[in-house]
Amino acid sequence: MPAVKVPNGAAAAALASDLIGTLPDELLHHVLSFLPAQQAMRTCVLARRWLDLWKSSTGLRIVGADGKKKRASFGEVREFVDHLLRHRGGSPLETFESRFNGLSDADVPRLNLWIQHALACRAQVLRLNIVWDPAATARIRPDDAPLVSQHLTRLELHGVLFKDKFANFSCCPSLISSRSLEHLSICRTSFSYGRRIRIHAPNLVTLRLHVHYGRTPVLETASPLLWAVVAVHDGSADLCRQFYSGNCYDGTCRGCRNIRNDSSCVLLQGLSQAKNLGLAAGTETFIFRRDVQWCLTFSMLKTLVLNENWCVPNVDALASVLEHSPVLEELFLQLFCKGPRYKVQMKGRFNPKELPSTISPHLKRVEVKCEAVDETVLKVLKFLSKLNICFSFKE
């Protein structure tokens, strides 16, 4: 049998180039979409056929100045991106992604133009990731050019400072509205302190929302969410010293002043059709407790994860949610845990047939995780014991 000759490095590269060269343009455009914009553009030197392929790449990923860094300062890539957009024209986009360190006020209009270019090219996925740099003179404020699109299916915003006109999909002030949107993630953001941004996404499948600053946005439409994770932190504007419902009537309480003009449910109405739900409240945030008073039914909820502020200073909010979750199967309480870390894990033992009539007969699993079994944890365990759910330490 004759020996098979293995091509050397140069020959192998040439062979690979020839093989790739047989692929149709549409497939090459898709392959190029996974490269950082700088690297995709450099393929123009490979051969004559590659001269303009990068212009029709279906993805535009703006990262480091050399195309390798995870993030770049805006100044490092400004001229390159301007040049790239000028030459690629209006070729359709599937994904637009940008990751930057903090911006200056002068940079914001330029970034707005880039975003508008992506939306004009009917981008389906839009990711903005802005690192809050204390040395920067401004965070991103895309308020001069609101997002207007009915093509997006995934929107991920990290480190964005919202204004009243931002994220406007239907030309209505202060409104996120999109029938095409299926996946929404908003983290490390600062919402408006003036009026609440409204989110209308009737076909949303997944939601991740972390409110760190400003007023909690309103979820207008209850969609059949596969899963949702929503956290309202103590930096938000919805704080009250009495913690319960924002009705302490203290003239100096900013949170109560904000809530008095709200006549509807803020978050839980929009989450009432979720199948899997994680909710975390800050120590003084009252939005969830206020929403619980609407006695909403979570008719599709199978898995529920709550943090300690749903259980202290009393368990009324926890009790209400349990009573209005008729098909609940799993309940997880994470009490005073630092992120995913915990020292104690307890698993509930119960007979579903012996649960009170107000609790889902489908309940199969109850777990409590905590740093230590203190007085607060014991209060929660005592409440659950009244529901005929007992606990022991899990090995």
C-alpha positions as CSV (number, residue, x, y, z in Angstrom):
1,M,0.0,0.0,0.0
2,P,1.6,3.3,-1.0
3,A,2.4,5.8,1.7
4,V,0.1,8.8,2.1
5,K,2.0,12.1,1.9
6,V,1.0,14.6,4.6
7,P,1.2,18.1,3.3
8,N,3.5,20.6,5.0
9,G,2.2,23.7,6.8
10,A,2.1,25.9,3.8
11,A,0.5,23.3,1.7
12,A,-2.1,22.4,4.4
13,A,-3.0,26.1,4.7
14,A,-3.4,26.3,0.9
15,L,-5.6,23.2,0.9
16,A,-7.7,24.6,3.7
17,S,-8.1,27.9,1.8
18,D,-9.2,26.0,-1.3
19,L,-11.7,24.0,0.7
20,I,-13.2,27.1,2.4
21,G,-13.2,28.8,-1.0
22,T,-15.7,26.3,-2.3
23,L,-18.3,27.3,0.3
24,P,-21.1,29.6,-0.9
25,D,-21.0,33.3,0.0
26,E,-24.0,33.1,2.4
27,L,-22.2,30.5,4.5
28,L,-19.0,32.5,4.6
29,H,-20.9,35.6,5.7
30,H,-22.3,33.5,8.6
31,V,-18.8,32.2,9.5
32,L,-17.4,35.8,9.5
33,S,-20.1,36.9,11.8
34,F,-18.4,35.0,14.7
35,L,-15.2,37.0,14.4
36,P,-14.4,40.3,16.0
37,A,-15.0,43.1,13.4
38,Q,-11.2,43.8,13.1
39,Q,-10.4,40.2,12.2
40,A,-13.4,39.8,9.9
41,M,-12.2,42.9,7.9
42,R,-8.6,41.5,7.6
43,T,-9.9,38.5,5.6
44,C,-10.0,40.9,2.6
45,V,-6.3,40.1,1.9
46,L,-6.8,36.3,1.6
47,A,-7.8,36.3,-2.0
48,R,-9.7,38.4,-4.6
49,R,-12.9,36.6,-3.7
50,W,-12.6,37.7,-0.1
51,L,-12.1,41.3,-0.9
52,D,-15.7,42.3,-0.1
53,L,-17.0,39.3,1.8
54,W,-16.5,41.0,5.2
55,K,-18.9,43.8,4.2
56,S,-21.8,41.3,4.2
57,S,-20.9,39.5,7.4
58,T,-24.2,38.9,9.4
59,G,-22.5,39.8,12.7
60,L,-20.8,42.9,13.8
61,R,-18.8,42.5,17.0
62,I,-16.9,45.5,18.3
63,V,-14.4,44.5,21.0
64,G,-10.7,45.4,21.6
65,A,-8.7,47.5,19.3
66,D,-6.7,44.4,18.1
67,G,-9.8,42.3,17.9
68,K,-8.7,40.1,20.8
69,K,-9.3,42.1,24.0
70,K,-12.5,41.5,25.8
71,R,-13.2,45.2,26.0
72,A,-11.8,48.4,24.6
73,S,-12.0,52.1,25.4
74,F,-14.2,53.9,22.9
75,G,-11.4,56.0,21.6
76,E,-9.4,52.8,20.6
77,V,-12.0,51.7,18.1
78,R,-13.9,54.9,17.1
79,E,-12.2,55.6,13.8
80,F,-12.1,51.9,12.8
81,V,-15.8,51.4,13.4
82,D,-16.7,54.7,11.5
83,H,-14.6,53.4,8.6
84,L,-16.2,49.9,8.7
85,L,-19.8,51.2,8.8
86,R,-19.1,53.6,5.9
87,H,-17.9,50.8,3.7
88,R,-20.3,48.0,4.7
89,G,-23.4,50.0,3.8
90,G,-26.8,48.6,4.6
91,S,-26.0,44.9,4.4
92,P,-28.5,42.9,6.7
93,L,-27.3,42.1,10.2
94,E,-28.3,39.4,12.5
95,T,-26.1,40.4,15.5
96,F,-24.6,43.7,16.8
97,E,-22.4,43.5,19.8
98,S,-20.3,46.1,21.5
99,R,-18.2,46.0,24.7
100,F,-16.6,49.1,26.0
101,N,-15.2,50.7,29.1
102,G,-16.8,53.9,30.3
103,L,-17.7,56.6,27.7
104,S,-17.5,60.4,27.7
105,D,-20.4,62.6,26.9
106,A,-18.8,63.4,23.6
107,D,-18.7,59.8,22.6
108,V,-22.4,59.1,23.1
109,P,-23.8,60.6,19.9
110,R,-21.3,58.5,17.9
111,L,-22.4,55.3,19.6
112,N,-26.0,56.2,19.0
113,L,-25.2,56.4,15.3
114,W,-23.7,52.9,15.4
115,I,-26.8,51.5,17.2
116,Q,-29.1,53.1,14.7
117,H,-27.0,51.6,11.9
118,A,-27.5,48.2,13.4
119,L,-31.3,48.7,13.7
120,A,-31.6,50.0,10.2
121,C,-29.9,46.8,9.1
122,R,-32.6,44.9,10.9
123,A,-30.4,43.4,13.6
124,Q,-32.1,40.6,15.5
125,V,-29.7,40.4,18.4
126,L,-28.4,43.6,20.1
127,R,-25.8,43.5,22.9
128,L,-24.4,46.5,24.7
129,N,-22.0,46.0,27.5
130,I,-20.6,49.1,29.2
131,V,-18.2,48.8,32.1
132,W,-18.7,51.6,34.7
133,D,-15.3,53.2,34.8
134,P,-15.0,55.6,37.8
135,A,-12.4,57.7,35.8
136,A,-14.8,58.2,32.9
137,T,-16.7,61.5,32.7
138,A,-20.0,59.8,31.7
139,R,-21.8,56.6,31.4
140,I,-23.6,55.7,28.2
141,R,-26.7,57.8,27.8
142,P,-28.4,56.8,24.5
143,D,-31.3,59.2,25.0
144,D,-30.9,61.2,21.7
145,A,-31.5,58.2,19.5
146,P,-34.1,55.8,21.1
147,L,-34.1,52.2,20.0
148,V,-36.9,51.7,17.5
149,S,-37.2,48.2,16.1
150,Q,-39.7,45.4,15.5
151,H,-37.0,42.9,14.4
152,L,-35.1,42.3,17.6
153,T,-35.5,38.9,19.1
154,R,-32.8,39.3,21.8
155,L,-31.8,42.5,23.7
156,E,-29.0,42.5,26.3
157,L,-28.1,45.7,28.1
158,H,-25.4,45.9,30.7
159,G,-24.2,49.2,32.2
160,V,-26.7,51.4,30.4
161,L,-28.1,54.6,31.9
162,F,-31.7,54.9,30.9
163,K,-33.5,58.1,30.1
164,D,-37.2,58.7,29.5
165,K,-36.8,58.4,25.7
166,F,-34.5,55.4,25.6
167,A,-35.5,52.0,24.4
168,N,-38.6,53.2,22.5
169,F,-39.7,50.5,20.1
170,S,-43.0,52.0,19.1
171,C,-42.5,55.8,19.3
172,C,-44.3,56.0,22.6
173,P,-42.4,57.9,25.3
174,S,-40.7,55.9,28.0
175,L,-41.8,52.5,26.6
176,I,-40.0,49.3,25.6
177,S,-42.4,47.6,23.2
178,S,-41.7,44.8,20.8
179,R,-43.8,41.9,19.6
180,S,-40.7,40.2,18.1
181,L,-38.6,40.3,21.3
182,E,-38.2,36.9,22.9
183,H,-35.2,37.3,25.2
184,L,-34.5,40.4,27.4
185,S,-31.6,40.9,29.8
186,I,-31.1,44.2,31.6
187,C,-28.4,44.3,34.3
188,R,-26.2,46.8,36.1
189,T,-28.4,49.6,34.7
190,S,-29.6,52.9,36.0
191,F,-33.2,53.6,35.2
192,S,-34.9,57.0,35.1
193,Y,-35.7,58.7,38.4
194,G,-38.5,60.6,36.7
195,R,-41.1,58.2,35.5
196,R,-41.1,54.5,35.1
197,I,-40.0,52.9,31.8
198,R,-42.6,50.5,30.6
199,I,-41.9,47.1,29.0
200,H,-44.4,45.7,26.6
201,A,-43.2,42.4,25.2
202,P,-46.1,39.9,24.7
203,N,-43.9,37.2,23.2
204,L,-41.1,37.3,25.8
205,V,-39.7,33.8,26.6
206,T,-36.9,34.7,29.0
207,L,-36.3,37.7,31.2
208,R,-33.4,38.8,33.4
209,L,-33.9,42.1,35.1
210,H,-31.8,43.7,37.8
211,V,-32.8,47.1,39.1
212,H,-29.8,48.7,40.7
213,Y,-30.7,52.4,40.4
214,G,-33.8,54.5,39.6
215,R,-37.4,53.5,39.5
216,T,-38.4,49.9,38.8
217,P,-39.8,49.5,35.3
218,V,-43.4,48.3,34.7
219,L,-43.9,44.9,33.0
220,E,-47.1,45.6,31.2
221,T,-47.9,42.3,29.5
222,A,-48.0,38.9,31.1
223,S,-46.4,36.5,28.6
224,P,-45.8,32.7,29.0
225,L,-42.3,33.1,30.2
226,L,-40.2,30.0,30.3
227,W,-38.1,31.6,33.1
228,A,-37.6,35.0,34.7
229,V,-35.1,36.3,37.2
230,V,-35.9,39.7,38.7
231,A,-34.0,41.5,41.5
232,V,-34.8,45.0,42.9
233,H,-31.7,46.1,44.8
234,D,-31.5,48.7,47.6
235,G,-30.0,51.2,45.3
236,S,-33.3,51.6,43.5
237,A,-35.6,54.6,44.0
238,D,-38.4,52.3,45.4
239,L,-37.4,52.3,49.0
240,C,-39.4,52.8,52.2
241,R,-38.3,52.8,55.8
242,Q,-41.4,50.8,56.6
243,F,-40.6,48.4,53.8
244,Y,-44.1,47.1,53.3
245,S,-45.9,49.0,50.6
246,G,-44.5,52.5,50.2
247,N,-47.1,54.2,52.3
248,C,-45.3,55.6,55.3
249,Y,-46.5,59.1,54.4
250,D,-43.2,60.6,55.4
251,G,-42.7,63.7,53.2
252,T,-38.9,63.0,53.0
253,C,-39.3,59.4,51.8
254,R,-38.5,59.5,48.1
255,G,-39.8,56.0,47.5
256,C,-43.2,56.8,48.8
257,R,-43.4,60.0,46.8
258,N,-42.6,58.0,43.6
259,I,-45.2,55.3,44.2
260,R,-48.3,57.4,45.1
261,N,-49.0,58.2,41.4
262,D,-48.9,54.5,40.5
263,S,-52.3,52.9,40.4
264,S,-51.4,49.5,38.9
265,C,-49.1,46.5,39.6
266,V,-45.5,47.2,38.6
267,L,-43.8,43.8,38.3
268,L,-45.8,40.7,39.3
269,Q,-48.6,41.2,36.8
270,G,-46.1,40.8,34.0
271,L,-44.6,37.8,35.7
272,S,-47.9,36.0,36.5
273,Q,-47.6,33.6,33.6
274,A,-44.0,32.5,34.2
275,K,-43.2,28.8,34.6
276,N,-39.9,29.3,36.5
277,L,-39.4,32.4,38.6
278,G,-36.6,33.8,40.7
279,L,-37.3,36.9,42.8
280,A,-34.9,38.9,45.0
281,A,-35.7,42.0,47.0
282,G,-33.5,44.4,48.8
283,T,-33.8,45.0,52.5
284,E,-35.9,48.2,52.1
285,T,-37.4,47.7,48.6
286,F,-41.2,47.5,48.7
287,I,-42.2,46.9,45.1
288,F,-42.8,43.2,45.5
289,R,-44.7,43.5,48.7
290,R,-46.9,46.2,47.2
291,D,-47.6,44.0,44.2
292,V,-48.5,41.0,46.3
293,Q,-51.5,43.0,47.6
294,W,-53.1,42.6,44.1
295,C,-53.5,38.8,44.9
296,L,-52.4,37.7,41.5
297,T,-52.6,34.1,40.5
298,F,-49.4,32.5,39.1
299,S,-51.3,29.9,37.1
300,M,-48.3,28.3,35.3
301,L,-45.6,28.6,38.0
302,K,-43.7,25.3,38.5
303,T,-40.5,26.5,40.2
304,L,-40.1,29.4,42.6
305,V,-36.8,30.8,44.1
306,L,-37.0,33.6,46.7
307,N,-34.5,35.4,48.9
308,E,-34.7,36.3,52.5
309,N,-36.5,39.6,52.1
310,W,-39.6,37.8,51.0
311,C,-39.6,36.2,54.4
312,V,-38.6,39.0,56.8
313,P,-39.7,40.8,58.9
314,N,-42.7,38.5,58.4
315,V,-43.8,35.8,55.9
316,D,-46.9,37.4,54.6
317,A,-45.5,37.9,51.1
318,L,-44.3,34.3,50.9
319,A,-47.6,33.0,52.2
320,S,-49.5,35.0,49.6
321,V,-47.4,33.8,46.7
322,L,-47.7,30.1,47.8
323,E,-51.5,30.5,48.1
324,H,-51.8,31.8,44.6
325,S,-49.5,29.3,42.9
326,P,-51.9,26.3,42.2
327,V,-49.5,24.2,40.2
328,L,-46.2,24.9,42.1
329,E,-43.8,21.9,42.2
330,E,-40.6,23.3,43.6
331,L,-39.8,26.0,46.2
332,F,-36.3,27.2,47.0
333,L,-35.6,29.7,49.7
334,Q,-32.1,31.3,49.7
335,L,-31.7,33.1,53.0
336,F,-28.8,35.4,53.5
337,C,-26.7,33.5,51.0
338,K,-23.8,35.3,49.4
339,G,-24.5,34.7,45.8
340,P,-24.6,31.0,45.0
341,R,-22.6,30.2,48.1
342,Y,-24.2,28.7,51.2
343,K,-23.1,26.7,54.2
344,V,-26.4,25.0,55.2
345,Q,-28.9,23.2,53.0
346,M,-32.1,21.7,54.3
347,K,-34.6,19.6,52.4
348,G,-38.2,19.6,53.4
349,R,-40.1,16.4,54.2
350,F,-43.8,16.3,53.6
351,N,-46.7,14.3,52.3
352,P,-48.5,16.3,49.5
353,K,-51.8,14.9,50.7
354,E,-51.3,16.5,54.1
355,L,-50.6,20.0,52.8
356,P,-53.2,22.7,53.5
357,S,-55.8,23.2,50.8
358,T,-54.3,26.6,50.0
359,I,-51.0,25.0,49.0
360,S,-50.4,23.4,45.6
361,P,-51.1,19.6,45.7
362,H,-48.3,19.2,43.1
363,L,-45.6,20.4,45.4
364,K,-42.7,17.9,45.3
365,R,-39.7,19.7,46.6
366,V,-38.9,22.4,49.2
367,E,-35.3,23.4,50.0
368,V,-33.9,26.1,52.3
369,K,-30.3,27.3,51.9
370,C,-28.6,29.7,54.3
371,E,-25.3,30.8,55.9
372,A,-26.4,29.8,59.4
373,V,-29.6,28.7,61.2
374,D,-30.3,31.9,63.1
375,E,-33.5,33.3,64.6
376,T,-34.8,34.5,61.2
377,V,-34.3,31.2,59.5
378,L,-36.0,29.4,62.4
379,K,-39.0,31.7,62.0
380,V,-39.3,30.6,58.3
381,L,-38.9,27.0,59.3
382,K,-41.7,27.4,61.9
383,F,-44.0,28.9,59.2
384,L,-43.3,26.0,56.9
385,S,-43.9,23.5,59.6
386,K,-47.4,24.9,60.0
387,L,-47.9,23.8,56.4
388,N,-46.8,20.3,57.4
389,I,-43.4,20.7,55.9
390,C,-40.6,19.6,58.2
391,F,-36.8,19.9,57.7
392,S,-33.6,18.0,58.4
393,F,-30.0,18.8,57.4
394,K,-29.1,17.5,54.0
395,E,-25.9,15.4,53.7
